[in-house]
Amino acid sequence: MVRRKYGKKEILLAGGCILLAIGTLTFYIWQQSVLISLGYDSSELERGKARLEEDIRRLETEKASLLALDKVERIARDELHLSSPRQDQIIYEGLTPAEAK
């Protein structure tokens, strides 16, 4: 059996093909890892967005309950010990007292 000798050109061509294949596989693996990382980041951001939307709904409900007129009046009377104004303490702007009644 005679062993064939490879020339410089054939060895360089085979080495180049091997390096090209390794480079392509390396790029493909890197690309896939980046995509997986972006997927994890995206899902984490979506969970954060959902938490913030829930906080917004909770805070809007709390705001509505705090701004309810009956609650404001109850706090003014019970906690701040305020009372309704007397007639002489009321100032009408743009109206005379007779027109306001």
A tleap script that builds the chain and sets N, CA, C and O, in Angstrom:
source leaprc.protein.ff14SB
mol = sequence {
  NMET VAL ARG ARG LYS TYR GLY LYS LYS GLU
  ILE LEU LEU ALA GLY GLY CYS ILE LEU LEU
  ALA ILE GLY THR LEU THR PHE TYR ILE TRP
  GLN GLN SER VAL LEU ILE SER LEU GLY TYR
  ASP SER SER GLU LEU GLU ARG GLY LYS ALA
  ARG LEU GLU GLU ASP ILE ARG ARG LEU GLU
  THR GLU LYS ALA SER LEU LEU ALA LEU ASP
  LYS VAL GLU ARG ILE ALA ARG ASP GLU LEU
  HIE LEU SER SER PRO ARG GLN ASP GLN ILE
  ILE TYR GLU GLY LEU THR PRO ALA GLU ALA
  CLYS
}
set mol.1.N position { 0.833 -1.162 0.000 }
set mol.1.CA position { 0.000 0.000 0.000 }
set mol.1.C position { 0.893 1.246 0.000 }
set mol.1.O position { 1.809 1.383 0.811 }
set mol.2.N position { 0.599 2.123 -0.915 }
set mol.2.CA position { 1.407 3.324 -1.075 }
set mol.2.C position { 0.640 4.493 -0.445 }
set mol.2.O position { -0.546 4.708 -0.694 }
set mol.3.N position { 1.355 5.206 0.353 }
set mol.3.CA position { 0.751 6.348 1.033 }
set mol.3.C position { 0.921 7.590 0.163 }
set mol.3.O position { 2.008 7.870 -0.342 }
set mol.4.N position { -0.185 8.332 0.000 }
set mol.4.CA position { -0.159 9.506 -0.857 }
set mol.4.C position { 0.397 10.684 -0.077 }
set mol.4.O position { 0.040 10.868 1.087 }
set mol.5.N position { 1.237 11.465 -0.669 }
set mol.5.CA position { 1.783 12.654 -0.030 }
set mol.5.C position { 0.913 13.846 -0.420 }
set mol.5.O position { 0.508 14.015 -1.570 }
set mol.6.N position { 0.648 14.661 0.599 }
set mol.6.CA position { -0.153 15.857 0.355 }
set mol.6.C position { 0.780 17.044 0.186 }
set mol.6.O position { 1.772 17.186 0.901 }
set mol.7.N position { 0.448 17.871 -0.753 }
set mol.7.CA position { 1.251 19.064 -1.004 }
set mol.7.C position { 0.852 20.199 -0.054 }
set mol.7.O position { -0.156 20.126 0.649 }
set mol.8.N position { 1.674 21.242 -0.061 }
set mol.8.CA position { 1.419 22.399 0.795 }
set mol.8.C position { 0.047 23.018 0.507 }
set mol.8.O position { -0.682 23.399 1.422 }
set mol.9.N position { -0.276 23.106 -0.749 }
set mol.9.CA position { -1.543 23.728 -1.152 }
set mol.9.C position { -2.734 22.945 -0.592 }
set mol.9.O position { -3.684 23.549 -0.094 }
set mol.10.N position { -2.700 21.634 -0.665 }
set mol.10.CA position { -3.799 20.803 -0.159 }
set mol.10.C position { -3.894 20.879 1.357 }
set mol.10.O position { -4.997 20.902 1.904 }
set mol.11.N position { -2.765 20.917 2.040 }
set mol.11.CA position { -2.770 21.018 3.515 }
set mol.11.C position { -3.329 22.365 3.953 }
set mol.11.O position { -4.136 22.432 4.880 }
set mol.12.N position { -2.901 23.443 3.286 }
set mol.12.CA position { -3.426 24.776 3.619 }
set mol.12.C position { -4.917 24.878 3.335 }
set mol.12.O position { -5.661 25.480 4.109 }
set mol.13.N position { -5.352 24.292 2.230 }
set mol.13.CA position { -6.781 24.309 1.898 }
set mol.13.C position { -7.590 23.545 2.946 }
set mol.13.O position { -8.643 24.014 3.378 }
set mol.14.N position { -7.106 22.376 3.356 }
set mol.14.CA position { -7.806 21.594 4.384 }
set mol.14.C position { -7.799 22.334 5.715 }
set mol.14.O position { -8.811 22.363 6.416 }
set mol.15.N position { -6.669 22.931 6.064 }
set mol.15.CA position { -6.599 23.711 7.314 }
set mol.15.C position { -7.530 24.906 7.287 }
set mol.15.O position { -8.184 25.219 8.281 }
set mol.16.N position { -7.588 25.574 6.137 }
set mol.16.CA position { -8.494 26.716 5.993 }
set mol.16.C position { -9.951 26.299 6.132 }
set mol.16.O position { -10.743 26.990 6.773 }
set mol.17.N position { -10.303 25.163 5.527 }
set mol.17.CA position { -11.679 24.663 5.643 }
set mol.17.C position { -12.016 24.315 7.087 }
set mol.17.O position { -13.113 24.600 7.567 }
set mol.18.N position { -11.059 23.698 7.773 }
set mol.18.CA position { -11.287 23.346 9.181 }
set mol.18.C position { -11.450 24.608 10.021 }
set mol.18.O position { -12.349 24.681 10.859 }
set mol.19.N position { -10.577 25.615 9.803 }
set mol.19.CA position { -10.701 26.873 10.547 }
set mol.19.C position { -12.023 27.578 10.233 }
set mol.19.O position { -12.655 28.143 11.126 }
set mol.20.N position { -12.430 27.544 8.990 }
set mol.20.CA position { -13.706 28.149 8.611 }
set mol.20.C position { -14.869 27.447 9.312 }
set mol.20.O position { -15.783 28.102 9.812 }
set mol.21.N position { -14.832 26.116 9.347 }
set mol.21.CA position { -15.890 25.360 10.026 }
set mol.21.C position { -15.900 25.662 11.519 }
set mol.21.O position { -16.965 25.851 12.107 }
set mol.22.N position { -14.727 25.709 12.131 }
set mol.22.CA position { -14.645 26.016 13.571 }
set mol.22.C position { -15.146 27.434 13.837 }
set mol.22.O position { -15.875 27.668 14.800 }
set mol.23.N position { -14.752 28.380 12.981 }
set mol.23.CA position { -15.211 29.763 13.137 }
set mol.23.C position { -16.721 29.878 12.994 }
set mol.23.O position { -17.370 30.587 13.762 }
set mol.24.N position { -17.279 29.182 12.014 }
set mol.24.CA position { -18.727 29.207 11.804 }
set mol.24.C position { -19.463 28.611 13.001 }
set mol.24.O position { -20.459 29.170 13.461 }
set mol.25.N position { -18.978 27.488 13.500 }
set mol.25.CA position { -19.616 26.864 14.671 }
set mol.25.C position { -19.494 27.744 15.910 }
set mol.25.O position { -20.431 27.858 16.700 }
set mol.26.N position { -18.323 28.365 16.068 }
set mol.26.CA position { -18.136 29.267 17.208 }
set mol.26.C position { -19.110 30.436 17.133 }
set mol.26.O position { -19.729 30.791 18.136 }
set mol.27.N position { -19.251 31.037 15.951 }
set mol.27.CA position { -20.195 32.149 15.777 }
set mol.27.C position { -21.622 31.696 16.044 }
set mol.27.O position { -22.385 32.414 16.692 }
set mol.28.N position { -21.994 30.526 15.560 }
set mol.28.CA position { -23.352 30.010 15.757 }
set mol.28.C position { -23.645 29.794 17.246 }
set mol.28.O position { -24.712 30.163 17.737 }
set mol.29.N position { -22.689 29.196 17.953 }
set mol.29.CA position { -22.878 28.956 19.393 }
set mol.29.C position { -22.962 30.280 20.144 }
set mol.29.O position { -23.788 30.426 21.045 }
set mol.30.N position { -22.121 31.245 19.786 }
set mol.30.CA position { -22.164 32.563 20.426 }
set mol.30.C position { -23.515 33.242 20.174 }
set mol.30.O position { -24.107 33.821 21.085 }
set mol.31.N position { -23.992 33.164 18.933 }
set mol.31.CA position { -25.269 33.769 18.579 }
set mol.31.C position { -26.411 33.149 19.385 }
set mol.31.O position { -27.286 33.860 19.880 }
set mol.32.N position { -26.400 31.839 19.512 }
set mol.32.CA position { -27.452 31.160 20.266 }
set mol.32.C position { -27.408 31.550 21.745 }
set mol.32.O position { -28.454 31.736 22.365 }
set mol.33.N position { -26.224 31.673 22.304 }
set mol.33.CA position { -26.123 32.060 23.717 }
set mol.33.C position { -26.605 33.494 23.926 }
set mol.33.O position { -27.226 33.794 24.945 }
set mol.34.N position { -26.328 34.374 22.979 }
set mol.34.CA position { -26.819 35.753 23.068 }
set mol.34.C position { -28.340 35.771 22.982 }
set mol.34.O position { -28.989 36.497 23.736 }
set mol.35.N position { -28.913 34.996 22.090 }
set mol.35.CA position { -30.372 34.945 21.962 }
set mol.35.C position { -31.027 34.416 23.237 }
set mol.35.O position { -32.065 34.928 23.659 }
set mol.36.N position { -30.437 33.412 23.844 }
set mol.36.CA position { -30.974 32.869 25.086 }
set mol.36.C position { -30.892 33.922 26.188 }
set mol.36.O position { -31.833 34.094 26.962 }
set mol.37.N position { -29.764 34.623 26.254 }
set mol.37.CA position { -29.594 35.675 27.256 }
set mol.37.C position { -30.627 36.791 27.054 }
set mol.37.O position { -31.211 37.281 28.021 }
set mol.38.N position { -30.846 37.184 25.811 }
set mol.38.CA position { -31.856 38.212 25.527 }
set mol.38.C position { -33.260 37.739 25.895 }
set mol.38.O position { -34.084 38.527 26.361 }
set mol.39.N position { -33.526 36.469 25.685 }
set mol.39.CA position { -34.830 35.922 26.077 }
set mol.39.C position { -35.036 36.003 27.577 }
set mol.39.O position { -36.117 36.371 28.036 }
set mol.40.N position { -34.000 35.658 28.352 }
set mol.40.CA position { -34.100 35.770 29.808 }
set mol.40.C position { -34.289 37.224 30.231 }
set mol.40.O position { -35.111 37.517 31.099 }
set mol.41.N position { -33.533 38.133 29.622 }
set mol.41.CA position { -33.673 39.552 29.948 }
set mol.41.C position { -35.074 40.056 29.617 }
set mol.41.O position { -35.674 40.810 30.384 }
set mol.42.N position { -35.582 39.631 28.471 }
set mol.42.CA position { -36.914 40.058 28.052 }
set mol.42.C position { -37.985 39.573 29.018 }
set mol.42.O position { -38.883 40.333 29.380 }
set mol.43.N position { -37.902 38.325 29.436 }
set mol.43.CA position { -38.914 37.810 30.363 }
set mol.43.C position { -38.804 38.496 31.723 }
set mol.43.O position { -39.819 38.722 32.382 }
set mol.44.N position { -37.586 38.832 32.151 }
set mol.44.CA position { -37.412 39.549 33.421 }
set mol.44.C position { -38.020 40.951 33.327 }
set mol.44.O position { -38.652 41.417 34.275 }
set mol.45.N position { -37.832 41.617 32.196 }
set mol.45.CA position { -38.423 42.935 32.004 }
set mol.45.C position { -39.946 42.861 31.960 }
set mol.45.O position { -40.623 43.742 32.489 }
set mol.46.N position { -40.486 41.824 31.338 }
set mol.46.CA position { -41.944 41.667 31.301 }
set mol.46.C position { -42.503 41.441 32.705 }
set mol.46.O position { -43.559 41.976 33.044 }
set mol.47.N position { -41.799 40.650 33.525 }
set mol.47.CA position { -42.248 40.457 34.911 }
set mol.47.C position { -42.187 41.776 35.682 }
set mol.47.O position { -43.085 42.083 36.465 }
set mol.48.N position { -41.132 42.550 35.459 }
set mol.48.CA position { -41.025 43.855 36.104 }
set mol.48.C position { -42.130 44.793 35.665 }
set mol.48.O position { -42.679 45.535 36.479 }
set mol.49.N position { -42.460 44.765 34.380 }
set mol.49.CA position { -43.548 45.605 33.865 }
set mol.49.C position { -44.874 45.213 34.502 }
set mol.49.O position { -45.667 46.078 34.874 }
set mol.50.N position { -45.117 43.916 34.628 }
set mol.50.CA position { -46.361 43.445 35.251 }
set mol.50.C position { -46.428 43.897 36.714 }
set mol.50.O position { -47.488 44.301 37.194 }
set mol.51.N position { -45.288 43.827 37.422 }
set mol.51.CA position { -45.271 44.287 38.818 }
set mol.51.C position { -45.580 45.778 38.906 }
set mol.51.O position { -46.337 46.211 39.774 }
set mol.52.N position { -44.984 46.567 37.994 }
set mol.52.CA position { -45.221 48.011 37.999 }
set mol.52.C position { -46.668 48.340 37.648 }
set mol.52.O position { -47.252 49.251 38.236 }
set mol.53.N position { -47.254 47.613 36.700 }
set mol.53.CA position { -48.657 47.851 36.358 }
set mol.53.C position { -49.560 47.530 37.541 }
set mol.53.O position { -50.540 48.234 37.782 }
set mol.54.N position { -49.237 46.467 38.285 }
set mol.54.CA position { -50.014 46.127 39.482 }
set mol.54.C position { -49.861 47.218 40.544 }
set mol.54.O position { -50.830 47.578 41.213 }
set mol.55.N position { -48.650 47.740 40.695 }
set mol.55.CA position { -48.427 48.837 41.646 }
set mol.55.C position { -49.227 50.074 41.244 }
set mol.55.O position { -49.787 50.760 42.099 }
set mol.56.N position { -49.280 50.354 39.952 }
set mol.56.CA position { -50.044 51.514 39.471 }
set mol.56.C position { -51.523 51.335 39.798 }
set mol.56.O position { -52.167 52.267 40.278 }
set mol.57.N position { -52.071 50.133 39.538 }
set mol.57.CA position { -53.487 49.895 39.849 }
set mol.57.C position { -53.748 50.040 41.352 }
set mol.57.O position { -54.747 50.632 41.761 }
set mol.58.N position { -52.844 49.496 42.164 }
set mol.58.CA position { -53.012 49.577 43.614 }
set mol.58.C position { -52.945 51.036 44.079 }
set mol.58.O position { -53.756 51.459 44.903 }
set mol.59.N position { -51.982 51.806 43.555 }
set mol.59.CA position { -51.842 53.199 43.958 }
set mol.59.C position { -53.008 54.059 43.468 }
set mol.59.O position { -53.425 54.984 44.166 }
set mol.60.N position { -53.538 53.768 42.281 }
set mol.60.CA position { -54.698 54.521 41.806 }
set mol.60.C position { -55.922 54.241 42.679 }
set mol.60.O position { -56.710 55.146 42.953 }
set mol.61.N position { -56.078 52.993 43.113 }
set mol.61.CA position { -57.178 52.654 44.017 }
set mol.61.C position { -57.002 53.370 45.351 }
set mol.61.O position { -57.960 53.909 45.905 }
set mol.62.N position { -55.786 53.373 45.858 }
set mol.62.CA position { -55.515 54.057 47.127 }
set mol.62.C position { -55.751 55.558 46.987 }
set mol.62.O position { -56.300 56.189 47.890 }
set mol.63.N position { -55.338 56.130 45.857 }
set mol.63.CA position { -55.544 57.560 45.608 }
set mol.63.C position { -57.034 57.887 45.577 }
set mol.63.O position { -57.473 58.872 46.170 }
set mol.64.N position { -57.808 57.052 44.881 }
set mol.64.CA position { -59.250 57.285 44.792 }
set mol.64.C position { -59.895 57.213 46.173 }
set mol.64.O position { -60.776 58.010 46.495 }
set mol.65.N position { -59.451 56.254 46.988 }
set mol.65.CA position { -60.058 56.148 48.321 }
set mol.65.C position { -59.648 57.316 49.207 }
set mol.65.O position { -60.439 57.768 50.035 }
set mol.66.N position { -58.412 57.814 49.044 }
set mol.66.CA position { -57.971 58.938 49.869 }
set mol.66.C position { -58.614 60.252 49.441 }
set mol.66.O position { -58.775 61.161 50.256 }
set mol.67.N position { -58.979 60.354 48.177 }
set mol.67.CA position { -59.585 61.592 47.679 }
set mol.67.C position { -61.115 61.567 47.737 }
set mol.67.O position { -61.755 62.528 47.313 }
set mol.68.N position { -61.705 60.503 48.246 }
set mol.68.CA position { -63.158 60.448 48.372 }
set mol.68.C position { -63.599 61.547 49.339 }
set mol.68.O position { -63.061 61.677 50.439 }
set mol.69.N position { -64.587 62.333 48.910 }
set mol.69.CA position { -64.985 63.510 49.691 }
set mol.69.C position { -65.478 63.152 51.088 }
set mol.69.O position { -65.190 63.874 52.042 }
set mol.70.N position { -66.213 62.056 51.226 }
set mol.70.CA position { -66.698 61.702 52.556 }
set mol.70.C position { -65.532 61.337 53.480 }
set mol.70.O position { -65.579 61.624 54.676 }
set mol.71.N position { -64.503 60.716 52.944 }
set mol.71.CA position { -63.340 60.370 53.764 }
set mol.71.C position { -62.560 61.631 54.140 }
set mol.71.O position { -62.104 61.769 55.275 }
set mol.72.N position { -62.408 62.547 53.180 }
set mol.72.CA position { -61.711 63.803 53.478 }
set mol.72.C position { -62.463 64.574 54.554 }
set mol.72.O position { -61.857 65.115 55.479 }
set mol.73.N position { -63.784 64.621 54.431 }
set mol.73.CA position { -64.581 65.339 55.428 }
set mol.73.C position { -64.486 64.665 56.797 }
set mol.73.O position { -64.374 65.356 57.809 }
set mol.74.N position { -64.527 63.344 56.848 }
set mol.74.CA position { -64.412 62.624 58.113 }
set mol.74.C position { -63.059 62.885 58.772 }
set mol.74.O position { -62.989 63.105 59.981 }
set mol.75.N position { -61.996 62.860 57.988 }
set mol.75.CA position { -60.666 63.141 58.546 }
set mol.75.C position { -60.594 64.578 59.049 }
set mol.75.O position { -60.032 64.841 60.112 }
set mol.76.N position { -61.165 65.508 58.281 }
set mol.76.CA position { -61.141 66.915 58.695 }
set mol.76.C position { -61.885 67.110 60.011 }
set mol.76.O position { -61.425 67.848 60.883 }
set mol.77.N position { -63.027 66.455 60.157 }
set mol.77.CA position { -63.812 66.632 61.377 }
set mol.77.C position { -63.235 65.852 62.561 }
set mol.77.O position { -63.102 66.401 63.655 }
set mol.78.N position { -62.893 64.584 62.351 }
set mol.78.CA position { -62.489 63.723 63.466 }
set mol.78.C position { -61.028 63.900 63.866 }
set mol.78.O position { -60.721 64.031 65.051 }
set mol.79.N position { -60.137 63.903 62.898 }
set mol.79.CA position { -58.716 63.940 63.230 }
set mol.79.C position { -58.167 65.357 63.348 }
set mol.79.O position { -57.323 65.629 64.202 }
set mol.80.N position { -58.641 66.254 62.501 }
set mol.80.CA position { -58.131 67.628 62.521 }
set mol.80.C position { -59.019 68.572 63.327 }
set mol.80.O position { -58.670 69.734 63.530 }
set mol.81.N position { -60.170 68.071 63.786 }
set mol.81.CA position { -61.118 68.844 64.610 }
set mol.81.C position { -61.544 70.135 63.920 }
set mol.81.O position { -61.603 71.195 64.543 }
set mol.82.N position { -61.835 70.035 62.637 }
set mol.82.CA position { -62.335 71.175 61.880 }
set mol.82.C position { -63.860 71.131 61.888 }
set mol.82.O position { -64.468 70.080 62.094 }
set mol.83.N position { -64.458 72.295 61.660 }
set mol.83.CA position { -65.922 72.351 61.596 }
set mol.83.C position { -66.317 73.118 60.340 }
set mol.83.O position { -65.475 73.715 59.669 }
set mol.84.N position { -67.598 73.092 60.037 }
set mol.84.CA position { -68.089 73.816 58.871 }
set mol.84.C position { -67.919 75.307 59.107 }
set mol.84.O position { -68.021 75.766 60.244 }
set mol.85.N position { -67.663 76.069 58.053 }
set mol.85.CA position { -67.459 77.511 58.233 }
set mol.85.C position { -68.777 78.218 58.571 }
set mol.85.O position { -69.861 77.805 58.159 }
set mol.86.N position { -68.634 79.294 59.336 }
set mol.86.CA position { -69.804 80.140 59.604 }
set mol.86.C position { -70.097 80.973 58.355 }
set mol.86.O position { -69.247 81.117 57.477 }
set mol.87.N position { -71.294 81.507 58.293 }
set mol.87.CA position { -71.719 82.255 57.109 }
set mol.87.C position { -70.829 83.474 56.876 }
set mol.87.O position { -70.591 83.844 55.726 }
set mol.88.N position { -70.335 84.101 57.932 }
set mol.88.CA position { -69.505 85.292 57.750 }
set mol.88.C position { -68.060 84.944 57.349 }
set mol.88.O position { -67.288 85.835 56.995 }
set mol.89.N position { -67.699 83.679 57.403 }
set mol.89.CA position { -66.361 83.255 56.998 }
set mol.89.C position { -66.295 82.874 55.515 }
set mol.89.O position { -65.207 82.647 54.986 }
set mol.90.N position { -67.418 82.804 54.860 }
set mol.90.CA position { -67.468 82.399 53.453 }
set mol.90.C position { -67.263 83.622 52.572 }
set mol.90.O position { -67.931 84.638 52.759 }
set mol.91.N position { -66.355 83.536 51.620 }
set mol.91.CA position { -66.074 84.618 50.679 }
set mol.91.C position { -66.500 84.137 49.300 }
set mol.91.O position { -66.043 83.103 48.814 }
set mol.92.N position { -67.376 84.903 48.688 }
set mol.92.CA position { -67.860 84.564 47.352 }
set mol.92.C position { -67.069 85.365 46.328 }
set mol.92.O position { -66.927 86.580 46.458 }
set mol.93.N position { -66.567 84.700 45.337 }
set mol.93.CA position { -65.837 85.389 44.280 }
set mol.93.C position { -66.697 85.414 43.028 }
set mol.93.O position { -67.139 84.373 42.543 }
set mol.94.N position { -66.920 86.575 42.528 }
set mol.94.CA position { -67.695 86.707 41.314 }
set mol.94.C position { -69.194 86.677 41.554 }
set mol.94.O position { -69.955 86.887 40.609 }
set mol.95.N position { -69.654 86.426 42.775 }
set mol.95.CA position { -71.069 86.386 43.106 }
set mol.95.C position { -71.313 87.219 44.367 }
set mol.95.O position { -70.441 87.363 45.224 }
set mol.96.N position { -72.477 87.737 44.441 }
set mol.96.CA position { -72.867 88.407 45.686 }
set mol.96.C position { -73.476 87.330 46.589 }
set mol.96.O position { -73.935 86.303 46.088 }
set mol.97.N position { -73.490 87.540 47.889 }
set mol.97.CA position { -74.080 86.520 48.778 }
set mol.97.C position { -75.520 86.185 48.430 }
set mol.97.O position { -75.944 85.045 48.619 }
set mol.98.N position { -76.275 87.136 47.933 }
set mol.98.CA position { -77.663 86.870 47.567 }
set mol.98.C position { -77.736 85.951 46.343 }
set mol.98.O position { -78.624 85.103 46.257 }
set mol.99.N position { -76.813 86.115 45.408 }
set mol.99.CA position { -76.804 85.289 44.210 }
set mol.99.C position { -76.342 83.857 44.533 }
set mol.99.O position { -76.785 82.911 43.881 }
set mol.100.N position { -75.476 83.688 45.511 }
set mol.100.CA position { -74.929 82.383 45.860 }
set mol.100.C position { -75.958 81.498 46.523 }
set mol.100.O position { -75.856 80.273 46.454 }
set mol.101.N position { -76.955 82.095 47.168 }
set mol.101.CA position { -77.970 81.288 47.879 }
set mol.101.C position { -78.960 80.798 46.943 }
set mol.101.O position { -79.894 80.102 47.342 }
savepdb mol mol.pdb
quit
